[in-house]
Amino acid sequence: MTNENNKPIHKINLGSGITASIWENSTDNGVLHAVEVERRYLQGDEWKTSKTYVGSQILLVSKAYELAFDYIQSIKSKN
């Protein structure tokens, strides 16, 4: 899904480094949308990515999925 040749069609950035990337994939059965949520953080001079969350980050992850769902629904309603 996160092929280097492809880029997400939309990104949602929330606090604490939480980002939701929305991917669009064409298949024989039509267009499918997938969502990837991750947390980026700086460790020393190097940026790291994690898919584990603590404390209030969990609520931000939930909100990221909700906003991603709303975005995908808005795309579908335009078609």
mmCIF file of the C-alpha atoms, coordinates in Angstrom:
data_MODEL
# 
_entry.id   MODEL 
# 
loop_
_atom_site.group_PDB 
_atom_site.id 
_atom_site.type_symbol 
_atom_site.label_atom_id 
_atom_site.label_alt_id 
_atom_site.label_comp_id 
_atom_site.label_asym_id 
_atom_site.label_entity_id 
_atom_site.label_seq_id 
_atom_site.pdbx_PDB_ins_code 
_atom_site.Cartn_x 
_atom_site.Cartn_y 
_atom_site.Cartn_z 
_atom_site.occupancy 
_atom_site.B_iso_or_equiv 
_atom_site.pdbx_formal_charge 
_atom_site.auth_seq_id 
_atom_site.auth_comp_id 
_atom_site.auth_asym_id 
_atom_site.auth_atom_id 
_atom_site.pdbx_PDB_model_num 
ATOM 1  C CA . MET A 1 1  ? 0.000   0.000  0.000   1.00 0.00 ? 1  MET A CA 1 
ATOM 2  C CA . THR A 1 2  ? 2.721   2.500  0.837   1.00 0.00 ? 2  THR A CA 1 
ATOM 3  C CA . ASN A 1 3  ? 4.564   1.852  -2.422  1.00 0.00 ? 3  ASN A CA 1 
ATOM 4  C CA . GLU A 1 4  ? 7.367   4.369  -3.008  1.00 0.00 ? 4  GLU A CA 1 
ATOM 5  C CA . ASN A 1 5  ? 5.895   5.158  -6.454  1.00 0.00 ? 5  ASN A CA 1 
ATOM 6  C CA . ASN A 1 6  ? 2.538   6.101  -4.975  1.00 0.00 ? 6  ASN A CA 1 
ATOM 7  C CA . LYS A 1 7  ? 1.626   8.972  -2.717  1.00 0.00 ? 7  LYS A CA 1 
ATOM 8  C CA . PRO A 1 8  ? -1.385  9.283  -0.481  1.00 0.00 ? 8  PRO A CA 1 
ATOM 9  C CA . ILE A 1 9  ? -4.273  11.258 -1.971  1.00 0.00 ? 9  ILE A CA 1 
ATOM 10 C CA . HIS A 1 10 ? -4.743  13.097 1.325   1.00 0.00 ? 10 HIS A CA 1 
ATOM 11 C CA . LYS A 1 11 ? -3.036  13.481 4.695   1.00 0.00 ? 11 LYS A CA 1 
ATOM 12 C CA . ILE A 1 12 ? -4.541  14.495 8.007   1.00 0.00 ? 12 ILE A CA 1 
ATOM 13 C CA . ASN A 1 13 ? -2.127  15.861 10.600  1.00 0.00 ? 13 ASN A CA 1 
ATOM 14 C CA . LEU A 1 14 ? -3.136  16.027 14.250  1.00 0.00 ? 14 LEU A CA 1 
ATOM 15 C CA . GLY A 1 15 ? -1.216  16.870 17.416  1.00 0.00 ? 15 GLY A CA 1 
ATOM 16 C CA . SER A 1 16 ? 1.515   14.696 18.945  1.00 0.00 ? 16 SER A CA 1 
ATOM 17 C CA . GLY A 1 17 ? 2.844   13.803 15.477  1.00 0.00 ? 17 GLY A CA 1 
ATOM 18 C CA . ILE A 1 18 ? -0.220  11.722 14.552  1.00 0.00 ? 18 ILE A CA 1 
ATOM 19 C CA . THR A 1 19 ? -0.783  11.531 10.782  1.00 0.00 ? 19 THR A CA 1 
ATOM 20 C CA . ALA A 1 20 ? -3.410  9.654  8.791   1.00 0.00 ? 20 ALA A CA 1 
ATOM 21 C CA . SER A 1 21 ? -2.536  8.946  5.155   1.00 0.00 ? 21 SER A CA 1 
ATOM 22 C CA . ILE A 1 22 ? -5.358  8.053  2.786   1.00 0.00 ? 22 ILE A CA 1 
ATOM 23 C CA . TRP A 1 23 ? -4.420  5.827  -0.142  1.00 0.00 ? 23 TRP A CA 1 
ATOM 24 C CA . GLU A 1 24 ? -6.470  5.181  -3.273  1.00 0.00 ? 24 GLU A CA 1 
ATOM 25 C CA . ASN A 1 25 ? -6.107  1.868  -5.066  1.00 0.00 ? 25 ASN A CA 1 
ATOM 26 C CA . SER A 1 26 ? -7.772  0.915  -8.337  1.00 0.00 ? 26 SER A CA 1 
ATOM 27 C CA . THR A 1 27 ? -8.860  -2.709 -8.489  1.00 0.00 ? 27 THR A CA 1 
ATOM 28 C CA . ASP A 1 28 ? -10.935 -4.862 -10.822 1.00 0.00 ? 28 ASP A CA 1 
ATOM 29 C CA . ASN A 1 29 ? -13.834 -4.234 -8.427  1.00 0.00 ? 29 ASN A CA 1 
ATOM 30 C CA . GLY A 1 30 ? -13.447 -0.444 -8.451  1.00 0.00 ? 30 GLY A CA 1 
ATOM 31 C CA . VAL A 1 31 ? -11.592 2.077  -6.352  1.00 0.00 ? 31 VAL A CA 1 
ATOM 32 C CA . LEU A 1 32 ? -10.711 1.183  -2.763  1.00 0.00 ? 32 LEU A CA 1 
ATOM 33 C CA . HIS A 1 33 ? -9.460  3.543  -0.075  1.00 0.00 ? 33 HIS A CA 1 
ATOM 34 C CA . ALA A 1 34 ? -7.152  2.542  2.735   1.00 0.00 ? 34 ALA A CA 1 
ATOM 35 C CA . VAL A 1 35 ? -5.990  4.508  5.758   1.00 0.00 ? 35 VAL A CA 1 
ATOM 36 C CA . GLU A 1 36 ? -2.641  4.298  7.519   1.00 0.00 ? 36 GLU A CA 1 
ATOM 37 C CA . VAL A 1 37 ? -2.176  6.086  10.847  1.00 0.00 ? 37 VAL A CA 1 
ATOM 38 C CA . GLU A 1 38 ? 1.264   6.594  12.328  1.00 0.00 ? 38 GLU A CA 1 
ATOM 39 C CA . ARG A 1 39 ? 3.120   8.736  14.838  1.00 0.00 ? 39 ARG A CA 1 
ATOM 40 C CA . ARG A 1 40 ? 6.297   10.584 13.869  1.00 0.00 ? 40 ARG A CA 1 
ATOM 41 C CA . TYR A 1 41 ? 8.744   11.762 16.477  1.00 0.00 ? 41 TYR A CA 1 
ATOM 42 C CA . LEU A 1 42 ? 12.255  13.112 16.659  1.00 0.00 ? 42 LEU A CA 1 
ATOM 43 C CA . GLN A 1 43 ? 14.867  11.003 18.443  1.00 0.00 ? 43 GLN A CA 1 
ATOM 44 C CA . GLY A 1 44 ? 18.079  12.969 18.577  1.00 0.00 ? 44 GLY A CA 1 
ATOM 45 C CA . ASP A 1 45 ? 18.590  14.207 15.003  1.00 0.00 ? 45 ASP A CA 1 
ATOM 46 C CA . GLU A 1 46 ? 16.629  11.380 13.391  1.00 0.00 ? 46 GLU A CA 1 
ATOM 47 C CA . TRP A 1 47 ? 12.905  11.198 12.614  1.00 0.00 ? 47 TRP A CA 1 
ATOM 48 C CA . LYS A 1 48 ? 11.264  7.920  13.613  1.00 0.00 ? 48 LYS A CA 1 
ATOM 49 C CA . THR A 1 49 ? 7.875   6.402  12.875  1.00 0.00 ? 49 THR A CA 1 
ATOM 50 C CA . SER A 1 50 ? 5.792   4.340  15.276  1.00 0.00 ? 50 SER A CA 1 
ATOM 51 C CA . LYS A 1 51 ? 2.433   2.621  15.180  1.00 0.00 ? 51 LYS A CA 1 
ATOM 52 C CA . THR A 1 52 ? 2.085   2.455  18.956  1.00 0.00 ? 52 THR A CA 1 
ATOM 53 C CA . TYR A 1 53 ? 0.326   5.142  20.945  1.00 0.00 ? 53 TYR A CA 1 
ATOM 54 C CA . VAL A 1 54 ? 0.081   6.208  24.575  1.00 0.00 ? 54 VAL A CA 1 
ATOM 55 C CA . GLY A 1 55 ? -2.295  8.314  26.638  1.00 0.00 ? 55 GLY A CA 1 
ATOM 56 C CA . SER A 1 56 ? -4.141  11.058 24.779  1.00 0.00 ? 56 SER A CA 1 
ATOM 57 C CA . GLN A 1 57 ? -2.538  9.956  21.493  1.00 0.00 ? 57 GLN A CA 1 
ATOM 58 C CA . ILE A 1 58 ? -5.084  7.142  21.438  1.00 0.00 ? 58 ILE A CA 1 
ATOM 59 C CA . LEU A 1 59 ? -7.913  9.687  21.181  1.00 0.00 ? 59 LEU A CA 1 
ATOM 60 C CA . LEU A 1 60 ? -6.062  11.486 18.389  1.00 0.00 ? 60 LEU A CA 1 
ATOM 61 C CA . VAL A 1 61 ? -5.728  8.203  16.493  1.00 0.00 ? 61 VAL A CA 1 
ATOM 62 C CA . SER A 1 62 ? -9.459  7.661  16.858  1.00 0.00 ? 62 SER A CA 1 
ATOM 63 C CA . LYS A 1 63 ? -10.114 11.181 15.564  1.00 0.00 ? 63 LYS A CA 1 
ATOM 64 C CA . ALA A 1 64 ? -7.699  10.634 12.655  1.00 0.00 ? 64 ALA A CA 1 
ATOM 65 C CA . TYR A 1 65 ? -9.672  7.564  11.553  1.00 0.00 ? 65 TYR A CA 1 
ATOM 66 C CA . GLU A 1 66 ? -12.938 9.474  11.916  1.00 0.00 ? 66 GLU A CA 1 
ATOM 67 C CA . LEU A 1 67 ? -11.660 12.373 9.784   1.00 0.00 ? 67 LEU A CA 1 
ATOM 68 C CA . ALA A 1 68 ? -10.277 9.920  7.216   1.00 0.00 ? 68 ALA A CA 1 
ATOM 69 C CA . PHE A 1 69 ? -13.664 8.204  7.025   1.00 0.00 ? 69 PHE A CA 1 
ATOM 70 C CA . ASP A 1 70 ? -15.383 11.568 6.494   1.00 0.00 ? 70 ASP A CA 1 
ATOM 71 C CA . TYR A 1 71 ? -12.909 12.486 3.744   1.00 0.00 ? 71 TYR A CA 1 
ATOM 72 C CA . ILE A 1 72 ? -13.437 9.177  1.929   1.00 0.00 ? 72 ILE A CA 1 
ATOM 73 C CA . GLN A 1 73 ? -17.228 9.582  2.190   1.00 0.00 ? 73 GLN A CA 1 
ATOM 74 C CA . SER A 1 74 ? -16.958 13.066 0.675   1.00 0.00 ? 74 SER A CA 1 
ATOM 75 C CA . ILE A 1 75 ? -15.017 11.642 -2.284  1.00 0.00 ? 75 ILE A CA 1 
ATOM 76 C CA . LYS A 1 76 ? -17.612 8.939  -2.817  1.00 0.00 ? 76 LYS A CA 1 
ATOM 77 C CA . SER A 1 77 ? -20.506 11.428 -2.676  1.00 0.00 ? 77 SER A CA 1 
ATOM 78 C CA . LYS A 1 78 ? -18.925 13.468 -5.518  1.00 0.00 ? 78 LYS A CA 1 
ATOM 79 C CA . ASN A 1 79 ? -19.002 10.453 -7.858  1.00 0.00 ? 79 ASN A CA 1 
# 
